[in-house]
């Protein structure tokens, strides 16, 4: 009886154990983190005297191709892209070359991170297939880094190119021909390396090639270049700075925007009234009175004219060496009318001027019909300045802390180009207390030249405050709105008080911009002194982790 009970008990325990085992989950072992391995290739990697047009790569497991159009770099570039198959998972990748290969040339297929195993997506990092149409593989290399000439960070996928300097070399080669060698910074690197190079003299160029055609288009692409030619072999690490060139001035056929305004697009740089082109608008032989202003946030000019009955008009444009004429039809349209709006609607910052924008250009303003009073109804003296090119009227006055102001603009104070005047306008503004503001003193070290522009920007690169220094190394930014700032210095080489891009054909680099590696967090009622050593390289601060449990 006891033996039977014991057998029964053991059976029940075994049943429970099996049941518990069924309820548990079966694990698949350790996650596969190993990249695919190339087992064999036909022809073999680093072959010489290559004559065919077919290449097969065989891997130890099924692989798939990811972002091949971005990741694959063929150097030297081929005029006709090779056919690479399959697009589905397979152990074999085939490459069919559709181009005539150059003699005695080493070719490199750098797949970047485009080859990955099918199951876990582990990439075969920077896999290269190399062959030569000659007797040997070129083995020299060149390296360096790419940065933005103006922004903190450079964009991903920047092409770095070498053009062979020989008897037929011309500077215009980057516009018309493929480079001899090319590589890419990919999506996470700022450095580059060109391998399998042959000895010689070269032009070194970096390009953000938005068209992906290995040719420079100044209208769309960014460029950086080494000013002089380089020779290989060379163990120098080169730094290339990318910028967008300022295009030569050019205008496009104007269009009629309203019954008294034309809109004309342009290329190039017009940043002030002094840089405007000379524009003459005619109705037959009669020259019409015009006002030229900038269309907000677009590369277009507004050409204001008095309403006129005509079938067509003629427009002549001249700037420096550029001249052109347009003849175009016009028709009766609704006319723009005077409208005034304020940039600031409540809070007026200590570092800014109260600003009015006019929808039509102003030609007259009478300060006698404008009053500014404080909270105690006391008159506050002010001065005005009109920026005709941007259609903005600025008011300057001494701002007191914790004060309320009222602007009253009586009828007839503002008269526009069409002799229309304003109705009564009232604007109420207030300032914060000094204790709500922050002050920053910047102590500059190792300034190489003057003048300089010292700027505070936000995370988007917007300029929040700017100071110009012609000789001083101590720069004060007082009464700042509390925020997190980035600090940068621009060497204003041509002394025009703004940053200027470079020019490839003129072999002129962009004006140098130096960023501080530290962000400055300023709080209310806070005075801070910041040392900025311009000789130190910019090193981005590590991104702070956010607490998701808040």
HUJONOR-V743744 format. One record per residue. N is the residue number from 1. RES is the residue in one letter. SS is DSSP state (~ for helix, > for strand, _ for the rest). Layout:
[[N	RES	SS] [N	RES	SS]]
This chain:
[[1	X	_] [2	X	~] [3	X	~] [4	X	~] [5	X	~] [6	X	~] [7	X	~] [8	X	~] [9	X	~] [10	X	~] [11	X	~] [12	X	~] [13	X	~] [14	X	~] [15	X	~] [16	X	~] [17	X	~] [18	X	~] [19	X	~] [20	X	~] [21	X	~] [22	X	~] [23	X	~] [24	X	_] [25	X	_] [26	X	_] [27	X	_] [28	X	_] [29	X	_] [30	X	_] [31	X	_] [32	X	_] [33	X	_] [34	X	_] [35	X	_] [36	X	_] [37	X	_] [38	X	>] [39	X	>] [40	X	>] [41	X	>] [42	X	>] [43	X	_] [44	X	_] [45	X	_] [46	X	_] [47	X	>] [48	X	_] [49	X	_] [50	X	_] [51	X	_] [52	X	_] [53	X	_] [54	X	>] [55	X	>] [56	X	>] [57	X	>] [58	X	>] [59	X	>] [60	X	>] [61	X	>] [62	X	>] [63	X	>] [64	X	>] [65	X	>] [66	X	_] [67	X	_] [68	X	~] [69	X	~] [70	X	~] [71	X	~] [72	X	_] [73	X	>] [74	X	>] [75	X	>] [76	X	_] [77	X	_] [78	X	_] [79	X	_] [80	X	_] [81	X	_] [82	X	_] [83	X	>] [84	X	>] [85	X	>] [86	X	_] [87	X	_] [88	X	_] [89	X	_] [90	X	>] [91	X	>] [92	X	>] [93	X	>] [94	X	>] [95	X	>] [96	X	>] [97	X	_] [98	X	_] [99	X	_] [100	X	_] [101	X	_] [102	X	_] [103	X	_] [104	X	_] [105	X	_] [106	X	>] [107	X	>] [108	X	>] [109	X	>] [110	X	>] [111	X	_] [112	X	_] [113	X	_] [114	X	_] [115	X	>] [116	X	>] [117	X	>] [118	X	_] [119	X	_] [120	X	_] [121	X	_] [122	X	_] [123	X	>] [124	X	_] [125	X	_] [126	X	_] [127	X	_] [128	X	>] [129	X	>] [130	X	>] [131	X	>] [132	X	>] [133	X	_] [134	X	_] [135	X	_] [136	X	_] [137	X	_] [138	X	_] [139	X	_] [140	X	>] [141	X	>] [142	X	>] [143	X	>] [144	X	>] [145	X	>] [146	X	>] [147	X	>] [148	X	>] [149	X	_] [150	X	_] [151	X	_] [152	X	_] [153	X	_] [154	X	_] [155	X	_] [156	X	_] [157	X	_] [158	X	_] [159	X	>] [160	X	>] [161	X	>] [162	X	>] [163	X	>] [164	X	>] [165	X	_] [166	X	_] [167	X	_] [168	X	_] [169	X	_] [170	X	_] [171	X	_] [172	X	_] [173	X	~] [174	X	~] [175	X	~] [176	X	~] [177	X	_] [178	X	_] [179	X	_] [180	X	_] [181	X	>] [182	X	>] [183	X	>] [184	X	>] [185	X	_] [186	X	_] [187	X	_] [188	X	_] [189	X	_] [190	X	_] [191	X	>] [192	X	>] [193	X	>] [194	X	>] [195	X	>] [196	X	>] [197	X	>] [198	X	_] [199	X	_] [200	X	>] [201	X	>] [202	X	>] [203	X	>] [204	X	>] [205	X	>] [206	X	>] [207	X	>] [208	X	>] [209	X	_] [210	X	_] [211	X	_] [212	X	_] [213	X	_] [214	X	_] [215	X	_] [216	X	_] [217	X	_] [218	X	_] [219	X	_] [220	X	_] [221	X	_] [222	X	>] [223	X	>] [224	X	>] [225	X	>] [226	X	_] [227	X	_] [228	X	_] [229	X	_] [230	X	>] [231	X	>] [232	X	>] [233	X	_] [234	X	_] [235	X	_] [236	X	_] [237	X	>] [238	X	>] [239	X	>] [240	X	>] [241	X	>] [242	X	>] [243	X	>] [244	X	_] [245	X	_] [246	X	_] [247	X	_] [248	X	_] [249	X	_] [250	X	>] [251	X	>] [252	X	_] [253	X	_] [254	X	_] [255	X	>] [256	X	>] [257	X	>] [258	X	>] [259	X	_] [260	X	_] [261	X	>] [262	X	>] [263	X	>] [264	X	>] [265	X	>] [266	X	>] [267	X	>] [268	X	_] [269	X	_] [270	X	_] [271	X	_] [272	X	_] [273	X	~] [274	X	~] [275	X	~] [276	X	_] [277	X	_] [278	X	>] [279	X	>] [280	X	>] [281	X	>] [282	X	>] [283	X	>] [284	X	_] [285	X	_] [286	X	>] [287	X	>] [288	X	_] [289	X	_] [290	X	>] [291	X	>] [292	X	>] [293	X	>] [294	X	>] [295	X	_] [296	X	_] [297	X	_] [298	X	_] [299	X	_] [300	X	>] [301	X	>] [302	X	>] [303	X	>] [304	X	>] [305	X	>] [306	X	_] [307	X	_] [308	X	_] [309	X	_] [310	X	_] [311	X	_] [312	X	>] [313	X	>] [314	X	>] [315	X	>] [316	X	>] [317	X	>] [318	X	>] [319	X	>] [320	X	_] [321	X	_] [322	X	>] [323	X	>] [324	X	>] [325	X	>] [326	X	>] [327	X	>] [328	X	>] [329	X	>] [330	X	_] [331	X	_] [332	X	_] [333	X	_] [334	X	_] [335	X	_] [336	X	_] [337	X	_] [338	X	_] [339	X	_] [340	X	>] [341	X	>] [342	X	>] [343	X	_] [344	X	_] [345	X	_] [346	X	_] [347	X	>] [348	X	_] [349	X	_] [350	X	_] [351	X	_] [352	X	_] [353	X	_] [354	X	>] [355	X	>] [356	X	>] [357	X	>] [358	X	>] [359	X	_] [360	X	_] [361	X	_] [362	X	>] [363	X	>] [364	X	>] [365	X	>] [366	X	_] [367	X	~] [368	X	~] [369	X	~] [370	X	>] [371	X	>] [372	X	>] [373	X	>] [374	X	_] [375	X	_] [376	X	_] [377	X	_] [378	X	_] [379	X	>] [380	X	_] [381	X	_] [382	X	_] [383	X	>] [384	X	>] [385	X	>] [386	X	>] [387	X	>] [388	X	_] [389	X	_] [390	X	_] [391	X	_] [392	X	>] [393	X	>] [394	X	>] [395	X	>] [396	X	>] [397	X	_] [398	X	_] [399	X	_] [400	X	_] [401	X	_] [402	X	_] [403	X	_] [404	X	>] [405	X	>] [406	X	>] [407	X	>] [408	X	>] [409	X	>] [410	X	_] [411	X	_] [412	X	_] [413	X	_] [414	X	>] [415	X	>] [416	X	>] [417	X	_] [418	X	_] [419	X	_] [420	X	_] [421	X	>] [422	X	_] [423	X	_] [424	X	_] [425	X	>] [426	X	>] [427	X	>] [428	X	>] [429	X	>] [430	X	>] [431	X	_] [432	X	_] [433	X	_] [434	X	~] [435	X	~] [436	X	~] [437	X	>] [438	X	>] [439	X	>] [440	X	>] [441	X	>] [442	X	>] [443	X	>] [444	X	>] [445	X	>] [446	X	_] [447	X	_] [448	X	_] [449	X	_] [450	X	_] [451	X	_] [452	X	>] [453	X	>] [454	X	>] [455	X	>] [456	X	>] [457	X	>] [458	X	_] [459	X	_] [460	X	_] [461	X	_] [462	X	_] [463	X	>] [464	X	>] [465	X	>] [466	X	>] [467	X	>] [468	X	>] [469	X	>] [470	X	_] [471	X	_] [472	X	_] [473	X	_] [474	X	>] [475	X	>] [476	X	>] [477	X	>] [478	X	>] [479	X	>] [480	X	>] [481	X	>] [482	X	_] [483	X	>] [484	X	>] [485	X	>] [486	X	>] [487	X	>] [488	X	>] [489	X	>] [490	X	>] [491	X	>] [492	X	_] [493	X	_] [494	X	_] [495	X	_] [496	X	_] [497	X	_] [498	X	_] [499	X	_] [500	X	_] [501	X	_] [502	X	_] [503	X	>] [504	X	_] [505	X	_] [506	X	_] [507	X	_] [508	X	>] [509	X	_] [510	X	_] [511	X	_] [512	X	_] [513	X	>] [514	X	>] [515	X	>] [516	X	_] [517	X	_] [518	X	_] [519	X	_] [520	X	>] [521	X	>] [522	X	>] [523	X	_] [524	X	_] [525	X	_] [526	X	>] [527	X	>] [528	X	>] [529	X	>] [530	X	>] [531	X	>] [532	X	>] [533	X	>] [534	X	_] [535	X	_] [536	X	_] [537	X	_] [538	X	_] [539	X	_] [540	X	_] [541	X	_] [542	X	_] [543	X	_] [544	X	_] [545	X	_] [546	X	_] [547	X	_] [548	X	_] [549	X	_] [550	X	_]]
